[in-house]
Amino acid sequence: NFLRLSFLIRTPYFSSQEDKSERWEGQGIGFVLHFDQNHRFHLARTYIHESDNSNISLLKNGVAYILNTEKDMLNYSYGNWAEMARVLLNAVERKKEYLRYLKQM
């Protein structure tokens, strides 16, 4: 059983456009990462394409929390998309491990 995660990098150019919709068609959990004109990370926001349950909410909120607290790593990796992918994957893996730990308790 898989859950699809999507990440959208939102820069000031896209934020200034008329259609500011942060939602796009898809499945699973979506994360929107907001950066300013100097490529500094400001905020990770989330939404869910499918029914929400407690495990999905914990994963969604936990990953967003990790991303919002690791601004330096996101600032550093902006433009180096392989590094950015590693930072995002690391946040997801850390939260998944924590959820596995809770499940065993």
C-alpha positions as CSV (number, residue, x, y, z in Angstrom):
1,N,0.0,0.0,0.0
2,F,1.6,3.3,-1.2
3,L,0.8,6.9,-0.5
4,R,1.9,9.4,-3.1
5,L,3.7,12.6,-1.9
6,S,4.0,15.6,-4.1
7,F,6.2,18.7,-3.6
8,L,5.7,22.1,-5.3
9,I,8.4,24.8,-5.1
10,R,6.6,28.1,-5.1
11,T,8.7,31.2,-5.9
12,P,7.6,34.8,-5.8
13,Y,7.0,34.8,-9.6
14,F,4.3,32.1,-9.3
15,S,2.9,33.7,-6.1
16,S,2.3,36.9,-8.0
17,Q,0.3,35.3,-10.8
18,E,-3.5,35.7,-10.9
19,D,-4.2,32.0,-10.3
20,K,-2.7,31.5,-6.9
21,S,-4.2,28.1,-6.5
22,E,-1.8,25.8,-4.7
23,R,-3.8,22.7,-5.5
24,W,-3.1,20.6,-8.6
25,E,-4.7,17.4,-9.7
26,G,-3.1,14.3,-8.1
27,Q,-3.3,11.8,-5.3
28,G,-2.0,11.6,-1.8
29,I,-0.4,14.4,0.2
30,G,0.8,17.6,-1.4
31,F,3.5,19.9,0.1
32,V,3.9,23.5,-1.1
33,L,7.3,25.0,-0.3
34,H,7.4,28.8,-0.3
35,F,10.6,30.6,-1.2
36,D,11.3,34.4,-1.5
37,Q,13.1,36.2,-4.3
38,N,16.4,35.5,-2.7
39,H,15.7,31.8,-2.6
40,R,15.2,31.7,1.1
41,F,12.7,29.2,2.4
42,H,9.7,30.6,4.4
43,L,7.0,28.0,4.8
44,A,5.9,24.5,4.0
45,R,2.1,24.1,3.6
46,T,0.2,20.8,3.1
47,Y,-3.0,19.5,1.7
48,I,-4.5,16.0,1.1
49,H,-6.1,14.7,-2.1
50,E,-7.8,11.8,-0.5
51,S,-9.6,10.9,2.7
52,D,-7.7,12.0,5.8
53,N,-7.0,9.6,8.7
54,S,-4.9,9.9,11.8
55,N,-1.8,8.2,10.3
56,I,-1.9,10.4,7.2
57,S,-2.4,13.5,9.3
58,L,0.5,12.6,11.5
59,L,2.7,12.0,8.5
60,K,1.5,15.2,6.7
61,N,1.9,17.4,9.8
62,G,5.2,15.8,10.9
63,V,6.9,16.2,7.5
64,A,5.7,19.8,7.3
65,Y,7.0,20.5,10.8
66,I,10.4,19.0,10.0
67,L,10.7,21.1,6.8
68,N,9.6,24.2,8.6
69,T,12.3,23.7,11.2
70,E,15.1,22.9,8.7
71,K,15.1,26.1,6.8
72,D,18.9,26.3,6.5
73,M,19.0,22.9,4.7
74,L,16.3,24.1,2.2
75,N,18.0,27.4,1.7
76,Y,21.3,25.7,1.0
77,S,19.9,23.2,-1.4
78,Y,17.8,25.6,-3.5
79,G,18.8,25.2,-7.1
80,N,20.6,22.0,-6.5
81,W,17.6,19.8,-7.1
82,A,19.3,16.5,-6.3
83,E,20.3,17.9,-2.9
84,M,16.7,19.3,-2.4
85,A,15.3,15.9,-3.2
86,R,17.6,14.4,-0.5
87,V,16.4,16.9,2.1
88,L,12.8,16.2,1.3
89,L,13.2,12.4,1.3
90,N,15.1,12.7,4.6
91,A,12.2,14.5,6.2
92,V,9.7,11.9,5.0
93,E,11.9,9.0,6.2
94,R,12.5,10.5,9.6
95,K,8.7,10.9,10.1
96,K,8.0,7.4,8.9
97,E,10.5,6.0,11.3
98,Y,8.9,7.9,14.2
99,L,5.5,6.6,13.2
100,R,6.8,3.0,13.1
101,Y,8.3,3.5,16.6
102,L,4.9,4.8,17.9
103,K,3.1,1.8,16.3
104,Q,5.4,-0.6,18.2
105,M,4.7,1.0,21.6
